[in-house]
Amino acid sequence: MSTATETQRKAPAGERVADWADGRLGIYGLAKANMRKIFPDHWSFMLGEICLYSFIIIILTGVYLTLFFHPSMNEVVYHGSYEPMQGIRMSEAYASTLDISFDVRGGLLVRQIHHWAAVIFLAGMFVHMFRVFFTGAYRKPREINWLFGFLLFVLGMFTGFTGYSLPDDLLSGTGVRFTQGAILSMPIVGTYISMFLFGGEFPGTDIIARFYSIHILLLPGIMLGLVVGHLILVFFHKHTQFAGPGKTNKNVVGMPLLPVYMAKAGGFFFLVFGFISVIAAIATINPIWALGPYRPDQVSTGAQPDWYMGFAEGFVRVMPGWEINLWGHTLVLGVLIPLVLFGVVLAALALYPFIESWITGDKREHHILDRPRNAPTRTGLGVAWVTIYFVMLIGGGNDIWATHFHMSLNAISWFVRIAFFVGPVLAFVVTRRICLGLQRRDKEKVLHGRESGTIKRLPHGEFVEIHEPLSPEQLHTLTAHEQYKPIEIGPTVDENGVERKPSALQKLRARLSKSYYGENNQIAKPTAEEYKEITSGHGHH
Amino acid sequence: MSSQQIPEENLPVEQGTAHGAVEGAGDPFADPGLPAHKPRIQDIDERAANRSERAVALMFTLSMLATVGFIASYVIFPVDQIVYIWPFGHVSALNFSLGLTLGLALFLIGAGAVHWARTLMSDVEVADDRHAIEATPEVKAKVLADFADGARESALGRRKLIRNTMFGALALVPLSGVVLLRDLGPLPEKKLRKTLWAKGKQLVNMNTMEPLRPEDVVVGSLTFAMPEGLEEDAHDFQSQIAKAALMIIRIEPDNIKDKREREWAHEGIVAFSKICTHVGCPISLYEQQTHHVLCPCHQSTFDLSDGARVIFGPAGHALPQLRIGVNSEGNLEALGDFEEPVGPAFWERG
């Protein structure tokens, strides 16, 4: 008895706290599964971390900003410490943003960290999403997590938009006006949505307060839930990994969460935060004091949204101004089509994993990542999408391009109009060819070894380059990828001579499958026979 | 359809289990297994490990100093002090020093932790097994059986009246929430068709706030005007100016190509809505020689000498013109409201 109490007394304080928590939360069970959880290592896996950390930074700095910001459109006359705005009539929202920038010590820094982190958050999500796309990491079982990520990207865009509209400055007000004009273009419901959103005619006196509640509560609340779900799924599915020696679809190779990833990932949070703080110290972002408060009858030149809204801006700028007037109604195609395309371009991203899994018919789990070259059609489609995105970014900044590079604005607009159709096709074809070329090179390397750079002269005078055979690890890594066979429709007449008519959908699927995995659309990977024949036979060349 | 089954042999062999037809000991592409761990210098040389330790500790210490520097900057620099720092130019001393010290304090913690992880923590790679996400058939059968039991005990399938009324109630109850949104704003009605302009309203120069006289408007100048009686401190000023803002220019009457434009002008002085018909930006760039105006937002270009028709860009129709004349005092006045809605097009515009 006395020894039992003896050992109990000796339990260190940390353990006793953990015991207390375990008795209430069951933390030992959780820690057993997760404390030494294995995470694979690859530089591209940190892209998602950048997003997570910038999201946390945005929340931290955002809470601080709410302590000083007044989301009100009440008109005040400015008497703060920023001289050029003295005596100017402005909304309280704008005035309080000036106060944050010029009167609250450190307020400008926090504002700039908040905005820089938002820009980096969206850029991080963009790049992270394409890491996931080009390596096929969205395949089963991760399709739902792809959708979570997609929603985070889209909601992030709108949270960013509502956020940079809050200061009620001339630039952001112009962006809000543009949004209202786009809303008006919606058939039947446009004017109603506009009146309901703005509490009357544009701009009214409600929109800043409404955006505020959307920006600090509604959207981030949803996003926080999605981020948590995203992370739970990452833990639950375990991380994907690239093919390599010892790595299979049934294991995960790497280092444990405690201590290595605690230190690396935890440390990386501080690296990201530190990096953004330095940027906020040396680079001004959104100098709302430069343009003045919003007035619907005033505007500045070179007006640009934040970068992630630029592609939507591009659609709006280069679309011809089509309007159809019939039976007393107007169909504003010139604005409506860009609005629809904005949705379609994004939706294509969301749906792609499901389309691909329909084409392959593959219902198995995939934990080994594809190298982009080994999925030429997917990679081509991804690059085509990115091409559309960047072409429209050029369109969105056509005035900036024109003034900075002394080009004709009209010519740029026409270039974007044409490139919207031609660019993705060209990008697709070129990318796929590059992928196939890289596949051929891999095959060559497997079969003939690595070019050593050593030139040997043969007795009869011929010069040859010595090829070094690859190590078993390299051989395995270069041949570990999966290759599908294209789906055939099969005989249209069955064994009893009865005609079987394949449905249009079946035909479409077979055609798509062929374009993905047909003879000329992937390079058959080397077989062991080929390898043996070459290496065992008459040696090299 | 997804009911169309994909034959098994179409799917590639699962990664990491086999590599095609040739399988077994003779397979040159077989997985050789995890490579042996390569020790780092810190793993074999204690002095190197000690150096790493000192490096990590140094970074953590510098971080502490940076935080002290942050607090010192907060106290020392006045909020309005501007300093010149190459190559950034004139910057706020407070913002610059706070940001740099905070950045350093954070960055050094991160760098220390990462350096610690990379040099001193074990870097032996280990493999963990994955388990199928799907449940086993037994678990699935158990769950389905449990669900069937629960469903049977609820009698939901048998007592259809309960089921149907419950669905009805659940479907209706969110309507209350939708109804509550009604007062978010008024109905559009004719609001977008009307502006403050009316017969007899004088044009007020937005720079001088004085009524405009024809002699104030010279060829080549661009003047912005608003209706008399609209005050900047009026509660609805923003919403009214968003529709009523005017652009005034003077063109030699002979150079006006559009017949109606010439009739609605006063001695070549024409008044057009300043609000772009694309998505509503105010148009502000005027080319004197050609009488073209350009919206700086999306570059819609209008020819003010030809009924303000669109000559480039995404706008869908011409800028509305306001009919103007001169009153008894010799000031410019409107002869009515715009005949069509100003600003972006919408469904009811017609």
Interface residues (C-beta under 8 A of the other chain):
Chain A: K37 I38 D41 E75 S81 R89 F102 D103 V104 R105 G106 L108 L109 Q112 I113 P141 T174 R177 F178 Q180 G181 A182 L184 S185 M186 P187 I188 V189 G190 T191 Y192 S194 M195 F196 L197 F198 G199 G200 E201 F202 P203 G204 T205 D206 F236 H237 K238 A243 P245 G246 K247 T248 N249 K250 N251 V252 V253 G254 M255 P256 P259 V260 A263 K264 G266 G267 F268 F269 F270 L271 V272 F273 G274 F275 I276 S277 V278 A280 A281 I282 Y294 R295 P296 D297 Q298 V299 S300 T301 G302 A303 V316 R317 V318 M319 P320 G321 W322 E323 N325 G328 H329 T330 L331 V332 L333 G334 V335 W358 T360 G361 D362 R364 E365 H367 I368 N398 D399 L409 N410 S413 V446 P472 E473 L475 H476 T479 A480 H481 E482 Q483 Y484 K485 I487 S503 L505 Q506 R509 P526 T527 A528 E529 Y531 K532 T535
Chain B: M1 S2 Q4 Q5 I6 E9 N10 L11 P12 V13 E14 Q15 G16 T17 H19 G20 A21 V22 G26 D27 P28 F29 A30 D31 P32 G33 L34 P35 Y74 V79 D80 F88 V91 S92 L94 N95 F96 S97 L98 G99 L100 L102 G103 L104 A105 L106 F107 L108 I109 G110 A111 G112 A113 V114 W116 A117 R118 M121 S122 D123 V124 E125 V126 A127 D128 D129 R130 A132 I133 L181 L184 G185 P186 L187 P188 K191 L192 M206 F224 M226 E232 D233 H235 Q238 S239 I241 A242 K243 A245 K274 I275 H278 V279 G280 C281 P282 S284 L285 P296 C297 H298 Q299 S300 V310 F312 G313 P314 A315 G316 H317 G343 P344 A345 F346 W347 E348 R349 G350
